[in-house]
Amino acid sequence: MKIKYVPVANSLAEWGNKSAILKRYEGLNVYTLNRWLSEMRDNKKFKRGVINPTHKLVWINFVMFEDFLWWKQHGYSRIKAK
């Protein structure tokens, strides 16, 4: 799988839904994103980066999602565990 990061011009948003993440990371599919969001929810370092106010609505923190990707690749994060 090849995933390409696509920056969003003039965006000040800190949070977005699944479609916003999929737009930023071309090549990422919904199945993989759902698995990664589950991993984020289960990980003490990243669970604050995913909010589910309802069973159908999810909000993802862009910075924490990127930190999670670095953590998945390298085994560490730029953020500290809280």
C-alpha distance (Angstrom), angle and dihedral (degrees) to the residues before:
residue distance angle dihedral
M1 . . .
K2 3.79 . .
I3 3.80 117.0 .
K4 3.79 121.2 -170.1
Y5 3.80 122.8 -164.1
V6 3.81 112.9 -131.8
P7 3.81 113.5 -165.0
V8 3.77 117.4 -139.2
A9 3.79 111.5 -132.1
N10 3.81 118.5 -128.6
S11 3.79 93.6 0.0
L12 3.78 118.2 152.5
A13 3.81 94.4 171.3
E14 3.79 117.6 125.4
W15 3.80 96.5 -173.9
G16 3.79 133.4 42.4
N17 3.77 142.3 164.6
K18 3.79 128.0 -106.7
S19 3.79 93.5 -83.8
A20 3.82 90.4 54.7
I21 3.82 89.9 54.0
L22 3.81 91.3 46.4
K23 3.82 90.2 52.1
R24 3.80 91.7 50.7
Y25 3.79 94.4 48.1
E26 3.80 108.9 45.0
G27 3.79 111.9 -156.7
L28 3.79 94.4 30.0
N29 3.80 110.2 120.8
V30 3.80 129.5 -151.9
Y31 3.81 93.7 -111.3
T32 3.81 92.8 56.8
L33 3.81 92.3 42.1
N34 3.82 90.8 53.2
R35 3.82 91.0 51.3
W36 3.80 91.6 48.4
L37 3.81 92.1 48.2
S38 3.81 88.3 52.7
E39 3.79 89.1 51.7
M40 3.81 90.1 49.6
R41 3.82 91.5 51.3
D42 3.81 90.6 50.5
N43 3.82 94.5 48.0
K44 3.81 117.6 84.0
K45 3.82 91.6 -144.9
F46 3.79 96.1 54.0
K47 3.81 108.5 27.2
R48 3.81 91.2 97.9
G49 3.82 88.1 61.8
V50 3.82 94.4 69.3
I51 3.80 122.8 60.6
N52 3.81 124.0 -174.1
P53 3.82 108.8 -173.2
T54 3.84 89.2 169.7
H55 3.78 133.7 11.8
K56 3.84 90.7 -101.1
L57 3.80 100.6 38.6
V58 3.79 124.1 75.1
W59 3.81 130.8 174.6
I60 3.80 121.4 -163.7
N61 3.79 126.4 -163.1
F62 3.82 107.1 -128.6
V63 3.81 95.7 -148.2
M64 3.80 94.0 47.6
F65 3.81 90.8 47.1
E66 3.81 90.3 54.0
D67 3.81 89.9 46.9
F68 3.80 88.2 51.3
L69 3.81 90.2 53.6
W70 3.81 90.5 51.6
W71 3.79 89.3 47.9
K72 3.82 91.1 50.8
Q73 3.79 90.8 50.8
H74 3.79 100.8 40.1
G75 3.80 105.2 17.9
Y76 3.79 94.5 -117.8
S77 3.78 139.5 79.5
R78 3.77 137.5 -143.1
I79 3.81 88.2 -130.5
K80 3.78 128.8 73.2
A81 3.80 123.1 -121.8
K82 3.79 111.8 -103.1
